[in-house]
C-alpha cells in the first residue's frame, strides 16, 4: 500500500513542478475549437449516414420491383 501512496504523491509532485499548463485563455480557445470540430464532424457523419441510408433503401426497392 505504501508503494501506491508513494506513486500518487510523486505523480502529483510531477504535475505541479514539471508540467507546463496552458493559460486560461488558451484553454478556452482550444475548448471552442474542439466544440466546433465536434459539431462539424457530427454533421458530416450524419450526412454520410443519410446518403447511405437512402442509397441502401433505393437498392432494396430496386431489387423488390
Steps between C-alpha positions, in 0.01 A plus 500: 500500500788737564616458140161618375500803731858581401413470130201736535706747701777502239245536220348809660846648557582438133179674393572801720864551411575361153183539295442825314131577522327718238361837599127545557467685167672218311277245670186690400624540141578130467169402659313709242702344217420150627130583535483639145688200359268263687191666351647498148609137531160391631325681213732333249432159657125567489525599133691188400258284699203662326654444156567133578153456644334637186727306265442170681123564511505578127700186432254277686204671333666436163550130591133467610361626170 
